[in-house]
Amino acid sequence: MIATIAVLLCSCGSKNTYTINGDIKGLTGNSIMLQDEKGDTLTTVTATDGKFTIKGKAATPSLGLLSDGTQPIIMLFLEPGEISVTGDMAEKITVSGTPANDGYSKYNEYQYECMQRLYATGSDEERLALFTEMREEAEKTLDANLDNYFGLLMLSEFAAEFDSDQIIGKLDSMPKEITQTDLGKELRKSAEMRRNTEIGKEYMEIEYPDKDGNMVKLSSLVGEGKYVLIDFWATWCAPCMGEIPHLAEAYEAYKHLGFEIYGVSLDDEADKEKWAKTLSEKNMTWVNVFGGSFTENEAAQKYDARSIPTNFLIGPDGKIIAKNLRGSQLKEKLSEIIGA
C-alpha cells in the first residue's frame, strides 16, 4: 500500500512537468533564459557546448520564449512532456516532442515552404491560388490541433473569420485544460459577446457625453425611418482617420433621408482636447460622443469592438443590418436600403 501511494504521489507531482532538452550550435552565450508569455523570467540555466536542460511545471499550457541573453532563440509551448530544441542559430531551430510543439513546427515548415513558392511565382493567378491553399491549410491545421494550446492560439488568430457559434463549437471540442487558460476564457467571452452583435440582433444602449458635456443616448437617434451607424474610432487610429472622408460623404448624401451617425471616441482622457479639435477640423457634424480609453470602454466591450474602426448599421426596427462597412461600402449599402 505504501509503495502504491508513493507511485500515485509521484505521478501526480509529475503530471504537469516538462523537460526542455536543448542542443543548439552557435549560441553567443552560456546562459539560457526561459521567459513566460508575459515576459517574466521563469528560470536561467547554463549551456555547455550548446547543450542544456530546463525542468519546470506548467499548471496550464502556455507560451514560452528561449533566449541566450542577447537574442531570442525560439518560441515554444510549455506543456507536460519531453520538449526537444535543436538546430543552429545561423540556420534553423526546431522544437518537437509534445503535441503543441509538433503542430507548431510542422505548420512553420509549411509556411516557410509557401514563402519560397511565393517568391518563385510569376503571375497573380499563381499567387492567388497559393494564398487560397494557405488559407485552407491553416484551417486544416487548426482542426488538427484542437487538442492542444497551439490550436487555441490559431483559433485566436483566425477568430475574426469565424462566427460566434463556430468559435464556441471549436472551444467545446477542446480539452478543459486548454479552454480554461486565460486565452481560452477570453476567446469564449468574446464569442459570447459577439453573439449579441450579429446581423439581426437588437442594438444595445450607449450613452456618453458630447463635446459640450451633454449626455447623448444612442436610442435618441434610433427609430422609424432612421438608419444609424455606430462608429467606434479614435484620433490615434490611422485607419479610423482614413475612414472620416467616407463617413462625411455618406452623411452628406443621406442625412436628409434619415441616416445618422453615432460616433464613439475611444481616445484616452488626455487626448480629449485633440478629439474635440479633430471634430471641428474634419467637419464631423454628426453626433460624436467621448467614450474614453479603448481598453476600458464599456460600450466597446459590449459590442466586442476588439479593434478599430468598427461599425454597426442599425435599421429602423432597432436591429443590426450590417457591420464593418468600410470605404465606399457604407454609401453603397445606404443606396441599396434607402435608395436615391
C-alpha positions in Angstrom: 0.0 0.0 0.0 2.8 2.4 0.9 4.5 1.7 -2.4 1.3 2.3 -4.3 0.7 5.6 -2.6 4.2 6.6 -3.4 3.8 5.9 -7.1 0.5 7.8 -7.1 2.0 10.8 -5.4 5.0 10.7 -7.8 2.7 10.5 -10.9 0.5 13.4 -9.6 3.6 15.5 -9.0 4.9 14.9 -12.5 1.6 15.3 -14.3 2.3 18.9 -15.2 6.1 18.8 -15.5 8.0 19.5 -18.7 11.7 19.0 -19.6 13.3 21.0 -22.3 16.4 19.4 -23.7 18.4 21.8 -25.9 21.3 21.1 -28.3 22.0 24.3 -30.3 25.0 25.3 -32.3 26.2 28.9 -32.5 24.9 30.2 -29.1 26.5 33.5 -28.3 26.4 33.0 -24.5 26.4 30.2 -22.0 23.2 31.4 -20.1 19.9 30.2 -21.4 16.8 32.1 -20.2 13.2 30.9 -20.3 10.5 33.5 -20.2 6.7 33.2 -20.0 4.2 34.8 -22.3 4.2 38.0 -20.1 8.0 38.4 -20.5 8.8 37.3 -16.9 11.8 35.1 -16.4 10.9 31.6 -15.3 14.5 30.3 -15.0 18.0 30.7 -16.2 20.4 27.7 -16.8 23.9 27.2 -18.1 24.6 25.7 -21.5 27.7 23.6 -22.1 28.8 23.3 -25.8 25.2 24.4 -26.7 23.5 21.7 -24.6 21.2 22.5 -21.7 18.3 21.1 -19.8 15.4 23.0 -18.2 12.8 21.4 -16.0 9.6 23.1 -14.8 5.8 22.8 -14.3 3.0 24.1 -16.4 -0.2 24.4 -14.3 -1.9 25.2 -17.6 -0.4 25.1 -21.2 1.2 28.4 -22.2 3.7 30.1 -24.5 7.4 30.4 -23.6 10.4 32.1 -25.1 14.0 30.8 -25.0 16.8 33.4 -25.3 20.6 33.3 -24.8 20.6 36.7 -23.0 21.4 38.7 -26.2 18.8 37.4 -28.7 15.7 35.3 -28.8 16.3 31.6 -29.8 12.7 30.4 -30.4 9.2 30.5 -29.1 7.8 27.2 -27.7 4.8 25.8 -25.9 5.2 24.9 -22.3 3.2 21.7 -21.7 3.8 18.4 -20.0 6.4 16.1 -21.6 9.8 16.0 -23.1 10.5 19.0 -25.4 13.5 19.0 -27.7 15.1 22.1 -29.1 17.7 21.5 -31.7 19.4 23.3 -34.6 21.9 26.0 -35.5 21.5 29.7 -34.6 22.8 30.6 -38.1 20.3 28.4 -39.9 17.2 26.9 -38.2 16.0 25.9 -34.8 13.3 23.2 -34.4 11.1 22.4 -31.4 9.4 19.0 -31.1 8.3 16.3 -28.6 4.8 17.4 -27.4 1.5 17.9 -29.3 1.5 21.7 -29.5 5.2 22.0 -30.3 5.0 19.3 -33.0 1.9 21.0 -34.6 3.6 24.4 -34.4 6.8 23.2 -36.0 5.0 21.3 -38.8 3.0 24.5 -39.6 6.1 26.6 -39.6 7.8 24.3 -42.1 4.8 24.6 -44.3 4.7 28.4 -44.1 8.4 28.5 -44.9 7.9 26.3 -48.0 5.0 28.6 -49.1 7.2 31.7 -48.8 9.7 30.0 -51.1 7.0 29.2 -53.6 5.6 32.7 -53.3 8.9 34.2 -54.3 9.1 31.9 -57.3 5.5 32.6 -58.6 5.3 34.6 -61.7 1.6 35.6 -62.0 -1.2 37.0 -60.0 -3.2 33.8 -60.6 -0.5 31.6 -59.1 -0.2 33.9 -56.1 -4.0 33.9 -55.6 -4.0 30.1 -55.8 -1.2 29.8 -53.3 -3.0 32.2 -50.8 -6.1 30.1 -51.2 -4.2 27.0 -50.5 -2.5 28.6 -47.4 -5.9 29.6 -46.0 -7.3 26.1 -46.4 -4.2 24.6 -44.9 -4.4 27.0 -41.9 -7.9 25.8 -41.2 -6.9 22.1 -41.5 -4.0 22.8 -39.1 -6.4 24.4 -36.6 -8.8 21.5 -36.7 -5.9 19.0 -36.4 -4.6 20.8 -33.2 -7.8 21.3 -31.3 -6.4 19.0 -28.6 -3.5 21.4 -27.7 -2.6 25.0 -27.0 -1.2 25.7 -30.5 -4.7 25.0 -31.8 -6.2 27.5 -29.3 -3.6 30.1 -30.4 -4.5 29.5 -34.1 -8.2 29.9 -33.2 -7.4 33.2 -31.6 -5.6 34.4 -34.7 -8.4 33.4 -37.0 -11.3 34.3 -34.7 -12.3 37.3 -36.9 -13.1 34.9 -39.8 -15.5 32.7 -37.8 -18.9 33.5 -36.4 -19.5 33.1 -32.6 -21.1 29.7 -32.9 -18.1 28.3 -34.9 -15.7 29.6 -32.2 -17.7 28.2 -29.3 -18.1 24.9 -31.2 -14.3 24.6 -31.6 -13.8 25.6 -27.9 -16.3 23.0 -26.8 -14.3 20.3 -28.7 -11.1 21.2 -26.9 -9.8 19.7 -23.6 -10.8 21.6 -20.4 -7.2 22.3 -19.5 -6.9 24.2 -22.8 -10.1 26.2 -22.7 -9.6 27.1 -19.0 -6.4 29.1 -19.8 -6.7 32.9 -19.9 -6.7 32.8 -23.7 -9.4 30.2 -23.8 -11.6 32.1 -21.3 -11.0 35.4 -23.3 -12.0 33.7 -26.6 -15.2 32.3 -25.2 -16.2 35.6 -23.5 -15.6 37.4 -26.8 -17.5 34.9 -28.8 -20.5 35.0 -26.5 -20.4 38.9 -26.6 -20.2 38.7 -30.4 -23.4 36.8 -30.5 -25.1 40.0 -29.3 -23.8 41.9 -32.3 -24.6 39.6 -35.2 -26.9 40.6 -38.0 -30.5 40.6 -36.8 -29.7 41.3 -33.2 -31.2 44.2 -31.3 -28.9 47.2 -30.7 -27.6 47.8 -27.1 -27.9 51.2 -25.5 -24.9 53.5 -25.4 -24.8 56.8 -23.5 -21.8 59.2 -23.4 -21.2 63.0 -23.3 -20.7 65.0 -26.5 -18.0 67.8 -26.6 -20.3 70.2 -24.7 -20.8 67.7 -21.9 -24.4 66.8 -22.8 -25.2 63.1 -22.3 -26.5 61.6 -25.6 -28.2 58.2 -25.8 -28.0 56.1 -28.9 -31.7 55.4 -28.5 -32.4 59.1 -29.2 -31.4 58.5 -32.8 -32.9 55.1 -33.4 -36.5 54.9 -34.7 -38.9 54.7 -37.5 -37.4 55.9 -40.8 -33.9 56.1 -39.2 -30.7 54.3 -40.1 -27.9 54.8 -37.6 -24.3 53.9 -37.9 -22.5 53.2 -34.6 -18.9 54.1 -35.3 -16.1 53.2 -32.8 -12.9 55.2 -33.6 -10.1 57.2 -32.1 -7.8 60.0 -33.3 -4.7 57.9 -32.7 -6.1 55.2 -35.1 -4.8 55.9 -38.7 -7.3 53.6 -40.4 -10.1 55.4 -38.4 -8.9 58.8 -39.6 -8.8 57.4 -43.2 -12.5 56.5 -42.9 -13.6 60.0 -42.0 -14.0 61.3 -45.6 -16.1 58.3 -46.5 -18.3 58.8 -43.4 -18.7 62.5 -44.3 -19.6 61.7 -47.9 -22.2 59.2 -46.8 -23.6 61.6 -44.2 -24.0 64.4 -46.6 -25.7 62.2 -49.2 -28.2 60.5 -46.9 -28.8 62.6 -43.7 -31.9 64.1 -45.3 -33.2 60.6 -45.8 -32.9 59.5 -42.2 -29.2 58.5 -41.9 -27.4 59.3 -38.7 -24.0 58.5 -37.3 -23.3 58.0 -33.6 -19.5 58.2 -33.3 -17.9 56.8 -30.1 -14.4 58.1 -29.5 -12.1 55.6 -27.7 -9.4 58.2 -27.1 -7.7 58.5 -23.7 -8.8 61.2 -21.3 -5.5 63.0 -22.0 -6.5 63.3 -25.7 -10.0 64.7 -25.2 -9.0 68.2 -26.5 -7.4 66.6 -29.5 -10.6 64.7 -30.1 -12.7 67.9 -29.9 -10.3 69.7 -32.2 -10.5 66.9 -34.8 -14.3 67.1 -34.9 -14.0 70.7 -35.9 -11.1 70.3 -38.3 -12.6 67.3 -40.1 -16.1 68.9 -40.1 -17.6 65.9 -38.4 -21.1 67.4 -37.9 -22.8 64.1 -37.0 -23.3 63.0 -33.3 -20.0 62.4 -31.6 -19.5 61.3 -28.0 -16.5 60.7 -25.9 -16.3 57.2 -24.5 -12.7 57.2 -23.1 -9.9 54.6 -23.1 -10.2 51.8 -25.7 -9.3 49.1 -23.2 -11.7 50.2 -20.5 -14.7 51.3 -22.7 -17.9 49.5 -21.6 -19.6 50.0 -25.0 -16.7 48.7 -27.0 -16.7 45.6 -24.8 -20.5 45.1 -25.2 -20.2 45.4 -28.9 -17.0 43.3 -29.0 -15.1 46.1 -30.8 -11.7 44.4 -30.4 -10.1 46.6 -33.0 -11.0 49.9 -34.6 -12.5 51.2 -36.8 -15.5 49.0 -36.1 -19.1 50.0 -37.0 -22.6 48.7 -36.9 -25.6 49.8 -39.0 -28.9 49.8 -37.2 -32.2 49.7 -39.0 -35.5 51.5 -38.2 -36.6 48.4 -36.1 -33.5 48.7 -33.9 -31.8 45.6 -35.3 -28.3 45.4 -36.7 -28.4 45.1 -40.5 -24.7 45.4 -41.4 -21.3 45.5 -39.8 -17.9 47.0 -40.6 -18.8 48.9 -43.7 -15.5 50.4 -44.9 -14.7 53.0 -47.6 -17.4 53.1 -50.3 -19.2 50.1 -48.8 -21.2 52.4 -46.5 -22.6 54.6 -49.2 -23.3 51.5 -51.4 -25.2 49.8 -48.6 -27.2 53.0 -47.9 -28.1 53.3 -51.6 -29.3 49.7 -51.5 -31.6 50.0 -48.5 -32.6 53.7 -48.7 -32.3 54.3 -52.4 -31.7 57.7 -54.1 
